Amino acid sequence: MLLRLPTSVTEAQECMAEGAVPIGGATLVWATWQRDGFPALAMSLRDLPEANVLEPEQLGAAVVLQRVDDRVPEVLRRAAGTVGTGAVRRAATVGGNIVGSSLRCLLPAALVLDARPTVLGPDRAYETDLAEVLAKRHLLLGLRWRTPKASGYRKEPAEAGGPPPLVVATAVHADDEGRHLLRVAVRDGYEVIGETVPCDGGADQALAALDGTDVGALPPAARDVVRERVVDILGSLAEG
């Protein structure tokens, strides 16, 4: 297998045109390659500056999860910090987790941040939405978002080898008119759902609004965790 390490967007596009298979830390594909055979040509974005940004409102797809720190919102930092083991986090990348993983532990965090992904197409880099990235498995360069007023993340305990643990991500944003909106994203099994509701009336208003959504239709145990997280984030915001 020949591994290419492009240092510019143009080089990365050339690799794509040659049929290079994108990889990050290869934590999700190594076992498959060992079983089925390695590709002739692969590409890593670890030397591409645009894919290695780590800033308060921007995160590159090639950043390994171990590097995600308090420069980004709490919800994203905590999501990255709960993925796998330390050894996995030192190799696994943001892009690999969101696009290449069936668990997508970072996806709920990205959804509540209303993150906008930048992807690399055959002729240009462009901004799109998360739904398109997941549906078409684009080559992700990075994420951008606006800093929320507050955010939080909860992953329930789970046994190794069992079903994916429940994940609840939350964030509060202010719109252009100063009103506050609560974004909630839940991973229940392998499915991730997200909703946005007004929250200037406090937790009771937000929870009542969520009752009429897909979040409100979750199993009782999952709804209890959502309720706890909503009360917590809106309570902390009111105290602040």
Secondary structure by P-SEA (a helix, b strand, c coil): cbbbbbccaaaaaaaaaabbbbbccccccaaaaaacccccbbbbcccccccccccccbbbcccccccccccccaaaaaaaaacccccccccccccccccccccccaaaaaaaacbbbbbbcccbbbbbcaaaaaaccccccccccccccccccccccccccccccbbbbbbbbbccccbbbbbbbbbcccbbbbbbbbccccaaaaaaaacccccccccaaaaaaaaaaaaaaaaaaaac
